[in-house]
Amino acid sequence: MDSGFGYFATHDAVDPATLARMVEERGHVALMFSEHTHIPVTGGAPLGPDGGPLPRKYWHTYDPLVACTAAGAATTRLRVGTAICLVPQHEPIALAKAVASVDALTGGRFEFGIGAGWNAPEIRNHGVDPARRFAVMKEHIEAMRQIWTRADAEYHGEFVSFGPMWSWPKPAQSPYPPILVGGTGPRVFDRVLAYGDAWLPNYGPGVLERVPELLGRADDAGRFIKVVMLSAPADPAVLEQCEKAGVSRVMAWLPSTGPARIERQMDAFEAALADMRGE
């Protein structure tokens, strides 16, 4: 089981390139960046998916693909990715180009963590009905896979339709960067198995207990699916449970702040990993 970090890369905190060098130098495998294109002003204090106050970092983030490019250019081994890219909020032809470009420019080190989003006003501002966001995401991913893998790409669906087209560069990874499907809803495993290479949940009550079901369904389908656990706590007992459950990577969120506090958070997570490993 390897390790990494998630990060809301804001303009007033440690920048993506500097943080990426820190993460790589400490021996971790990956750094993944969150996304919100904007947070609509609705007249009251913005609320998060759990109903609590939404931290200001949600509307101060860099574009995650730009952050990945900066992080990838500053490192040589670190895998960079999105945790998560809100796919329904993007035009798929342009997003396919951006993902392929980042993967090519980083030498095949990009991981495409995806989700459909939870902020209904934000989703509507992109012209998407929140009730149809998962169907939109499915078609966007299907269309992008055509663009990534075919010289003459073509796709026709309810939300996305284009005739034969050319688009380069193609991704450095074959057939395309791994797709990590976020979420913990009742149908998330259907989405993982339909178009994903890994499940990317946030750690929480009941999440680890669901891993055997996913791995069993993947085995029945002849698929190899990984589990990458976000929000992993600096707790040796929990990290050991993750490893025993079959989690491939544990990732802790880092605060959007200065280097001293970030380093303390890294130290705590690394100490928990070392304790879990008996080091």
HELIX and SHEET records of a PDB file:
HELIX    1   1 PRO A   16  GLU A   25  1                                  10    
HELIX    2   2 ARG A   56  TRP A   59  5                                   4    
HELIX    3   3 PRO A   64  ALA A   73  1                                  10    
HELIX    4   4 VAL A   87  GLN A   89  5                                   3    
HELIX    5   5 PRO A   92  LEU A  105  1                                  14    
HELIX    6   6 ALA A  120  ASN A  125  1                                   6    
HELIX    7   7 PRO A  130  ARG A  132  5                                   3    
HELIX    8   8 ARG A  133  THR A  149  1                                  17    
HELIX    9   9 VAL A  188  TYR A  195  1                                   8    
HELIX   10  10 VAL A  207  ASP A  220  1                                  14    
HELIX   11  11 PRO A  236  ALA A  245  1                                  10    
HELIX   12  12 PRO A  259  ARG A  277  1                                  19    
SHEET    1   A 9 ASP A   2  TYR A   7  0                                        
SHEET    2   A 9 ALA A  30  PHE A  33  1                                        
SHEET    3   A 9 ARG A  79  LEU A  86  1                                        
SHEET    4   A 9 PHE A 110  GLY A 115  1                                        
SHEET    5   A 9 ILE A 179  GLY A 182  1                                        
SHEET    6   A 9 ALA A 198  LEU A 200  1                                        
SHEET    7   A 9 LYS A 226  MET A 229  1                                        
SHEET    8   A 9 ARG A 249  LEU A 254  1                                        
SHEET    9   A 9 ASP A   2  TYR A   7  1                                        
SHEET    1   B 2 ALA A 153  HIS A 156  0                                        
SHEET    2   B 2 SER A 161  MET A 165 -1                                        
END                                                                             
